[in-house]
Amino acid sequence: MIQTKREEWEQACSDYPELSPFTLLKLSMVRYGAVLSPNALSRLQDPFYSFGKAEPLASALKGGRRSFRCPGQFCCGMVPLYTLITGKGLKIPMTSSITRSGAFPAEGKRRTLEEVDFVPRPAFWEKDQPGNPHGGVSDVRAQKLILTAYQRCRFWEGGDQCHFCAFFTGGHSAGAVNCQDIYETVREAVREPGRFSEIYLSGGSDFGGDPPFETEVERYIQVLQAIGRNFSGRFPSQLMAPAYPKKQLKRIYDQTGVTSYCPNIEVWDENIFRHLCPGKEKWIGHKEWVRRTLDAVEIFGRGQVCTQVIGGVELAKPYGFSSLEEALESNFQACDFFARHGVSYLSVIWHPHKASRLGFQPVPPLEYLHSAGERDFTRSAGLWTGFYKRRL
């Protein structure tokens, strides 16, 4: 029997009474996305909300023949979730319209389920300076300033891109960022009191240089130093980058004010990693990636290094696990392993995208997310509680 999204949500509320209906609604929105009514889309063109012509995965919002500016990250019950996922191939569970009060209610069969909102456009984007949307330097989440050092990924050059990735496919990538633009963007951003609590720096992979990734390491050092000109000492920040050898990573730490590091492994199972992350396998390899991640703890400290998996992509055809149990057990092993070594373990939900090599495939079922969230939290919380008790 084919269920509507509302029927699926109601069934989930019955199947998982220990979870609040609100939590299950958020899971549905994160998994499937949402579609904006014409009125809501028009309302989001207001300068308070509008960001750019395309969202990070290169999907423009269209209404008839007109292209609209995209909103930023959406919030459900004041909880920031993710950039709005739209586009063909995704099942849409609900519509976000607009009320007379200006709220955006998420609806199913014309019944309001919850009000959602969107992250407001930062004030510094209103100014005529390099950090505005046209400069392509920054993006924002609820309290996070996101900077991109290299708007290209060289893994795509030989067809070695991660199979689930659709970044930098919109044909507008500008390559390396200008450090002066970065400095001025951060300078303006920190003038908005209370808006940002962390600076997040990432970019596409660049294996150039001798040893490999040396060009990228030098670029990150220069960008982080440009950011640091706005601060004294270390500043709340995270570098999301490949797993570097200890020598390169220590240079980054010693020469900049960065405070945390995130080398995302993406897929824990070694065989699936080899198929889905061919560039990472070719230039670093699964075992070496893990070893370098643990080495990073010696430099940044326990709790200041994290790694991320793309939850659900280990089920993708044709290389993935054939059962939920296998997929979950693999990720539970990763959670245990990294937590025991002082590395924070994160899991983000896989969103299939037409521009990726995997294309559109079914998203992970709710049973997967419920089991993953419940068991990952229980295991990692227990491990970290023991760790902090030892430190105290």
C-alpha positions, 0 to 999 in steps of 0.5 A: 500500500502506498502511503501519503507522507501524512499517513507515513508520519501518523504511522511513525507516531504510532510505531515510535511512541517514545519519540515526539511527533515533532521529532518525527516531522523534522526527520520527514522534512530532512529526508524528503525536503519540502516544496514552496507554494508560489506565495511562500516563494514570493515572500522569500524574495524579501531581502530579509530572506533571499540569498542567491540564485542557486542553493549549494547543490546547484538546484535553482528554484523556479516558478513558471518561467521565473528564477527565484532567489533561494532562502537559507537554511530552514528551521523547524520549531526554532531548530536549524535543519538544512538547506531546503531540498527541492527538485525533481526526483524527491518525494515531497511530504508537505507544502510550505505556504504563507499566512497573514502573519507572515509565518510559513506553516508546513502543511499536509492535506491542507492541515497545518502541522508545524510552522517553519522559518528560514535563516535571515540573510546576514546584514553584511550581505547588504553591503557593497563589499566582497562578502556579498552573495555575488562574491561567492565567498560565504554562506551561512547557517543559523550561527555558523559562517561558512567560508569556501577556500577552493570552489572546485574539486580536482577529484572530478578531473579524472572521474574520481569524485565521491559518487554521492557528491554534487558540489561544484556542478553548477558551472559557476565555480571560481577556483581559489578564493581571494584572502583579502575578500575572506578577511573583509567578509569576516571583519563585516560578519563579526560586527553583527552582534550574536549572529555567528558563534563559529567559522567553518572553512572547507573547499573542494579537494586539491591534490596538487603539490609535493607531497600531495595536497601541499598546494591545498595546505598552503592555501588553507594556511593563508586563508586561516591567517587572513581570518585570524587578522580579525582576532587575537589568538585562536578563534572558534573555527573548524577546518573540514579538509582531507586527512593530512599527514601529521607534519602538514597538519601540525603546520596548519595548527601552529601557523593559524588560529584554527581550533578544530579539524574534521577529516570526513571519512564519509563511508566506514566500510572499507570496501564500500569506501573504495567504490564510493570515494575513489579519489580519497582511496586513490590519494590517501586510502581508507586505512591511512585516512583513519590513521591520520584522523587519530593522529590529529587528536595528538595535535588538536586534542580529544574532542577537537577532531571529528569525522562524518559519515553520510548516513544511508549512502552505505545502502546505495546500489550497486555497492551498498549493503543489502540490509539495514542491519548490516548498514547500521552495524557498520556505522555503530562500529565506526561510532565506537571506534572513533569515540574510544580514540577521542574523535567525535563521530557525526552522521548526516542524512544522505540526500540523493541528487541528480548531478551525482554519480549515484543519481536519485535513489530511495532515501534511508527509511525511517527505521534506519534513522530511528535505530541509528539515532537511538543507538549512536547516541547511547553508545557515544554518550556512554563512551564520552561520559567515561572519558570526561569522568577520567579527565575529572 
